[in-house]
Amino acid sequence: MTLDKKDALPLYKQLTDLIRSDIEVGKFKKGQKIPTEVELSKLYNVSRITVRNALEELAKENLLIRKQGKGTFVNTEKLSRGISGSISFSDMCRESGCKPGAKVIKCVIEDANDKDTEVLQLEPNSKIIVIERIRYADGVPVAFEISRLPERFTFLLDEDLNDTSMFSILAEKYGIVFTNPRKEIELTYSTYEMSRYLSLSLSHPLLLITGLSYDKEGIPTHRSMQFIVADKFKFVV
């Protein structure tokens, strides 16, 4: 397909269709960086605005990912995640062929709220450990994760939880494994804060997975909330 300036279809739409076709037939592979705006502009003899509009259309379709300072890449397949079980985010990424990442936003001791006290079966006026992290797949932010644990997990405050699996640290270093996770899934929308963390527009649809896991004695130990960019995941039942 070539661009026809006499066609009633806008040039950016023609270019959108052309690049989409190239992705579908494998000319541009999953994860591959495509030519720059300048290169595409010269290749198809159109303005950079036309190219930019086409790329933005394809990004909205989740076919392309635009990484600031790095370029534009063909999106990889959605991450596959089982609804049941306690597989870590890091293991899920590796099974999907992606490199996992994490950035700690918050790691503190706080007063337990009413829900913490009820769900984790804590004494009144207890403290808890709160860990908030942005989770990445191949450098792209795909989830915002909150972990809330009893005060006996204070040792986690001394661990570097950036770009690592908290579950692996707990299992390998401390012999702690969570079991029998219970999960609830609901639709929610990104707040201003989460939109900034996940590079989304305000009120972008998210899947909220609320989980509760137990220690080997069957005591509720780990409250988790994961705000997941819905169009980056597929779930397996």
C-alpha positions in Angstrom: 0.0 0.0 0.0 1.2 3.5 -0.9 -0.1 6.8 0.3 -2.4 8.6 -2.1 -2.7 12.3 -1.5 -5.8 12.4 -3.8 -7.6 9.8 -1.7 -10.5 10.9 0.4 -9.1 8.9 3.3 -6.8 11.2 5.4 -3.1 10.6 5.0 -2.6 9.7 8.7 -5.4 7.1 8.4 -3.6 5.6 5.3 -0.3 5.5 7.2 -2.1 4.0 10.2 -3.5 1.2 8.0 -0.1 0.6 6.4 1.9 0.3 9.6 -0.9 -1.9 11.1 -0.7 -4.2 8.1 3.1 -4.4 8.4 2.7 -5.4 12.1 0.1 -8.0 11.3 2.2 -9.7 8.5 5.4 -9.6 10.7 7.3 -6.9 8.9 7.7 -5.3 12.3 8.2 -8.0 15.0 6.8 -7.8 18.5 9.1 -5.8 20.7 10.9 -4.3 17.6 11.6 -0.6 17.4 10.0 1.0 14.4 11.6 3.8 12.3 11.6 7.3 13.9 9.0 10.0 13.0 11.7 11.7 10.9 12.5 8.5 9.0 8.8 7.6 8.4 8.2 11.2 7.3 10.9 10.9 4.6 10.0 7.4 3.7 6.3 8.3 2.9 6.8 11.9 1.9 4.4 13.2 4.6 4.7 15.6 7.5 5.8 14.6 10.9 2.4 15.7 12.2 0.9 13.1 9.9 3.3 10.4 11.2 2.7 11.4 14.8 -1.1 11.2 14.4 -0.7 7.7 12.8 1.5 6.5 15.7 -0.8 7.9 18.3 -3.7 6.0 16.7 -1.8 2.7 16.8 -0.7 3.4 20.4 -4.4 3.8 21.3 -5.0 0.4 19.7 -2.2 -1.0 21.9 -0.3 -2.1 18.9 2.6 0.3 19.6 4.2 1.6 22.8 5.9 5.0 22.8 8.8 5.1 25.3 10.0 8.6 26.1 13.6 9.0 25.0 13.9 5.5 23.5 11.5 5.5 20.5 8.3 3.6 19.4 8.1 -0.2 19.7 5.7 -2.9 18.6 3.8 -4.0 21.6 4.4 -7.5 22.9 1.6 -9.9 23.7 -0.5 -9.3 26.8 0.9 -10.7 30.0 -0.9 -13.9 30.9 -1.9 -14.3 34.6 -3.8 -17.0 36.4 -6.7 -16.0 38.6 -5.9 -18.6 41.2 -2.6 -19.4 42.9 0.1 -17.1 44.3 2.5 -16.7 41.4 4.5 -13.6 41.8 4.4 -10.8 39.3 8.1 -11.4 38.5 7.5 -15.1 37.7 4.5 -14.2 35.6 6.6 -11.8 33.6 9.3 -14.3 33.0 6.8 -17.0 31.9 5.5 -14.4 29.4 9.0 -13.7 28.1 9.2 -10.3 29.7 11.7 -8.7 32.0 10.1 -7.8 35.3 10.8 -4.6 37.2 9.7 -2.7 40.3 10.2 0.7 41.7 9.4 1.3 45.4 7.2 4.4 46.0 6.6 3.8 49.7 7.9 1.5 52.4 6.9 2.5 55.9 5.3 1.6 59.2 1.8 3.0 59.6 -1.1 2.7 62.0 -3.4 -0.2 60.9 -6.7 1.0 59.6 -10.0 -0.7 60.5 -9.9 -3.0 57.5 -6.3 -4.1 58.3 -7.4 -4.9 61.9 -10.4 -6.8 60.7 -8.9 -8.8 57.9 -5.4 -9.5 59.4 -6.9 -10.2 62.8 -4.8 -7.6 64.6 -5.0 -6.2 68.0 -6.4 -2.7 68.4 -3.9 0.1 67.7 -1.5 -2.2 65.9 1.1 -1.1 63.4 1.5 -2.5 59.9 4.1 -2.4 57.1 2.9 -0.7 53.9 4.8 -1.2 50.7 3.8 0.5 47.4 5.5 -0.3 44.1 5.1 0.4 40.4 5.6 -2.9 38.5 7.1 -3.0 35.0 7.2 -5.4 32.2 10.1 -4.8 29.7 10.4 -1.3 31.2 6.7 -0.4 30.7 4.6 0.4 33.8 1.7 -2.1 33.9 0.6 -2.2 37.6 0.6 -0.3 40.9 0.9 -2.7 43.8 0.2 -2.2 47.5 1.2 -4.7 50.2 0.0 -4.4 53.8 1.5 -6.8 56.3 1.6 -7.2 60.2 4.4 -5.4 62.1 6.4 -8.6 62.4 7.5 -8.0 58.8 9.5 -4.9 59.8 12.6 -6.6 58.4 11.3 -5.8 54.9 12.0 -2.1 55.5 15.7 -3.0 55.3 15.4 -4.9 52.0 15.9 -3.4 48.6 12.6 -4.2 46.9 13.4 -2.4 43.6 13.5 -4.7 40.6 13.1 -7.8 42.6 10.4 -10.2 43.8 9.2 -9.7 47.4 7.8 -13.2 47.4 11.3 -14.6 46.4 13.0 -12.7 49.2 10.5 -13.9 51.8 10.8 -17.5 50.6 14.6 -17.7 50.0 15.9 -15.5 52.8 13.3 -16.0 55.5 11.6 -19.2 54.7 8.2 -17.5 54.5 5.7 -18.7 51.9 2.1 -17.4 51.6 -0.6 -19.9 50.9 -4.3 -20.2 50.0 -4.7 -16.7 48.5 -8.2 -15.3 48.2 -8.8 -12.8 45.4 -11.5 -10.4 44.4 -11.5 -8.6 41.0 -13.4 -5.4 40.2 -13.2 -2.5 37.7 -11.9 0.8 38.8 -10.3 3.9 37.3 -7.0 5.6 37.7 -6.6 8.5 40.1 -4.3 11.4 39.4 -1.6 9.7 41.4 -1.9 6.4 39.6 -2.2 8.0 36.2 1.2 9.7 36.8 2.8 6.4 38.0 1.5 4.3 35.2 1.7 7.0 32.4 -2.0 6.9 31.8 -4.7 9.5 31.2 -6.9 10.4 34.2 -9.7 7.9 34.9 -8.2 5.2 32.7 -9.8 1.8 33.3 -7.9 -0.5 35.7 -8.5 -3.9 37.1 -8.3 -3.9 40.9 -7.3 -7.3 42.3 -7.7 -7.4 46.1 -6.0 -10.4 47.7 -5.5 -12.0 51.1 -2.9 -14.6 51.8 -2.1 -16.8 54.8 1.1 -18.1 56.5 1.7 -21.8 57.0 -0.3 -21.7 60.3 -3.3 -20.5 58.4 -3.1 -16.9 59.9 -4.1 -14.1 57.5 -0.8 -12.3 56.8 -0.7 -10.4 53.5 -3.3 -7.9 52.2 -2.6 -6.9 48.6 -4.1 -4.5 46.2 -3.0 -4.5 42.6 -4.2 -1.9 40.2 -3.5 -3.4 36.8 -3.6 -1.7 33.4 -6.4 -3.8 31.9 -5.3 -3.8 28.3 -1.9 -5.1 29.2 -3.1 -8.4 30.7 -5.1 -11.5 29.9 -6.4 -13.7 32.7 -6.5 -17.5 32.7 -9.2 -19.2 34.7 
